Every structure is written in C-alpha cells, then in structure tokens.
C-alpha cells in the first residue's frame, strides 16, 4: 500500500500524478507489483529506481505533481525530516492507476 496526502489524490485519480519519491533504507516495492492507494484505487508499479535528490530536474518533478525540483525537494524535506537525517535513500516509484475493470481483480 502507498499512502498519500489528500491533496495528491485528485491528481492521482486524474492520471496527472504518476510517480512518487520515497525515502527508504532499501526498495520496498518492485516493478510489476500491484498496490493500493486509499482514496484512489489500485495501481501498477512500472519502475522503482534509486535517485539522488540533488540531481532531480524540473522535468523529474512534474510527474510527481510539482512544477519544479525545488518544490519537490521542499515537500520531501517536510514529509521525511527524520529519514533525511538518518541517511535513507531516495527512490522514484513510477505507477499508473489501473482501469476500473482491473480494480477488482486479485493479482
């Protein structure tokens, strides 16, 4: 399961937010995995890759729902202050919302 702030759910449901940056000690998801976002529905993970926060570009930030990489980094700092302090790695999780007919399938 991937949890998101309520402010992101509409963009996920609309297909505008198709990735998230998460700070983990090790990857917790893998490409091809099906997962669930409360308030949005089931998703398919299409990629999980380690990224360096300082090298993210504005183009990297847009699929995450931000206009700039600086805005994305500010949000990450606000959401994950302890993980940043503890040296967790940043992972880009790319996903797409499954169509209604696949929402009820158990795979």
N, C-alpha and C positions, 0 to 999 in steps of 0.2 A: 504494500500500500504506500502511496505517496501522498503526503499531506501538504496542502497549500493554504495560504491565507485566503479569506473570502474574496478579497479584491482581485485575485487572479482567476477565479472560477469562470466568470463570463468569457474571458479571453480564451480559456482552455476549451470551453464548450463551443465557441465560435471557430476553433481551429487556428486562432491567431497566436496563441502561446503554445509552442511545440517543443520546448526544452526547459530544463531547469538546471541550475548549478547547485550541487550538493556537496557539503564538506563531510567526508567520511575518512576513517582510518584505512579502509580498503573498499573496493567496489561492493555495493550491496545489491546491485541489480545487474542484469546481463541483457545483451541484445537478443530479441526474440521473445523475451519474457512478457507475459500478460500481467497487468497490475490494475489496481483500482484507485481512483481519486474520489474520495467522498465529495458529493456535490457536483461531480462532472460525469463520472461513469468509468467504464473500463477502457484501458489504453493498452497499446502495444509498444514496448520499448524497441526502438530501432537502432540505438547506439548508446554506448557508455564509454566515455574516454576521459582520461585524466587531462586537465588543463591547468595552465598557470594563470592565476587571476590577473597578474600584472601585464600579461600579453594579450588579454582579451580586447577585441576591437569593437567599435560601434556595430559592425555587421554581426559580430558574435552575440551582441546584446539584444538585437531586435527579435529573434525568435523566442527570447526569454521574456518579452513584453516590455523591454526598456528601450528608450531612444538612444542611449549612449552607454558605453562600457563603464564610464564613471558612475552613472546612476545604478547600474547593476552591482558594481563593487560596493557602493554605499549601502545598498539593500542587503548584500551578503554580510557586510560588517555589522549591520543592525541585527540580522537574524542569527548569526553564528559567532558572536564575540568570543565565547569560550573555545569553540573549535579552532578558530583562527589562532588564539593564544596557545593552544595545545599542539599546533602544527599539523592539523588534519589536512589531507589532500583534497583538492577541488576536482569534482567530476561533473562533466556535462552529460546529462541524461536526455536523449532525444526521444520523443514519443509522438504517437498520433492517437487521437480518440477513435475508438472502434465504432463502426456504424451500428445503428440500432439493432439490426438483425444479429450482430455478434455480441451484443451486450449481455445476453442471457446464456450464451454458450459457456460450458465449463471446459476450459482447456488449460 
